[in-house]
């Protein structure tokens, strides 16, 4: 189809010009595994635009070959995706993000790849083109999503192994893998991925420990069963179901009130390097900022501890509410100013080490872990 070829050429050209697409084997995979074969007839952008192939085929193709994520599931399949009214729970990821992780993976022909989060099957198809379909195992937690992916892949003549299961558990029948590729965000790296990867193998995943930024993470597995790596760039993916943020536990007016001099937007708008520091100092803590008219509320919480800080225009001090016997606001502020004291390092200076017992973020070298111990709070 000439209209598809032109659009595909345009996408490849734009990704190449922007520096996302540099490896020829990934470029060939994009050309050989057309994205439109994996996008549903009714497509939604993350901005809420609805396009129906039956009534707007040209616009549908335009959308498919733009660099945008396309929503393919709502509310874990409980809501009809054609309505567009629900929580986004699965998508066909934006081509630039897909390409970026594939290039970090650096897979070669013959590498055995564990693909976590089959989704539409497009990434499993691209991997099949790169390493050979017989070498790809793709795990998907949702049986209906996996079944549709199987149909999509069959339509383009590809047949990687598709498994329905919890991607955090990997797939023990296929180990050892040379590469592990995740298409869903994780708040921590499942150690099973490390256990199932041969020494020298690579794990690539979107890492989102709880604060605002998500990060491209590339790990290399060492002979002693440790994985060590660094953060390569920004990554925004839907979270693995078992790694999603907990619901906000509080109601308006609850908790103990005090004030702070620190503008809550200082924490909420912090750059990626600060987010990595705060996430390391506050493991397991969820964070989210919310705009409510002229106010901005920064929330921090676990299942039983929470804090909120509220910015209002023309205020000289800002309201903080805490509950649960722990002051998450002060802990986040301490971590932020630890980051400032270190020279405000960017994402590229951080790394992660994963062992059988734990994982830890480090700054500049694995011998310099970022951990609790910041100064006293009370700002």
VENDA-V223350 format. One line per field, one symbol per residue. ss: DSSP state (H for helix, E for strand, - for the rest). phi: phi as a letter, one per 40 degrees, with the letter a starting at -180 (. if undefined). psi: psi as a letter, one per 20 degrees, with the letter a starting at -180 (. if undefined). A space follows every 10 residues. Layout:
ss->???
phi->???
psi->???
This chain:
ss->-HHHHHHHHH HHHHHHH--- ---HHHHHHH HH--HHHH-- -EEEE----E EE----HHHH HHHH-----E EEEEHHH-E- HHH----EEE EE--HHHHHH HHHHH----- --EEEE---- -HHHHHHHHH H-HHHEEEEE --HHHHHHHH HHHHH----- EEEE--HHH- -HHH--EEEE EE--EE---- HHHHH-EEEE EEEEEEE--- ----EEEEEE E-----EEEE EEEE----E- HHH------- -----EEEEE ---HHHHH-- -HHHHHHHHH H----EEEEE EE--EEEEEE E----EEEEE E------EEE EEE----HHH HHHHHHHHHH H-----HHHE EEEE----EE EEE-----E- ---------
phi->.cccdcccdc cdccccccgc bbcccccccd ccbccccbbc cbbbcccgcb bbccbacccd cdcdbccbcb cbabffgcbc cccgbiccba accddccccc cccccfcbdg ccbcbbgcfc gccccccccc bhdcbbbbbb cccccccccc cccccbgbac cbbciccccg accbccccab bbbbcbcacd cdccdcbcdg cbbbacbbci cccbbcbbbb cbccgbbbab ccicabbccd dcbccccccb bdgcgccabb ccddcdccbc cdccdccccc cbcgccaabb cbgcbbbbbb abcbbaabbb cbdgccbbcb bbahgacccc cccdcccccd ccgfccdccc abbbbdcaba cbbgaccbcc achcccchc
psi->ohhggggggg gggghghijh ohphhhghgh hinphhijpr hoqpriijpp pphhimhghg hgghjrmqqp piqplkiipp hihjnappiq roqphhhggg hhhhhlqrpi pppooomgci ighhgghhhg iphijppppp hohgggghhg gghhhjkqmr pppoaohhib nhiiqqqhqp opjqqqiqop hhgghjpqpi rpppqppnih agqqpppoqp prhjjqppar phaqpoqqqq gijqqqqpir qpirrpparq ipphhgghjq rhhhghghhh hmpjpqppqp pncjrpppqp qahjprqqpp pqqjqhqqpp pqqjjpnhgh gggghghggg hjjlqrhiiq rppprhhrqq qrohqijmqo rqjrrqbj.
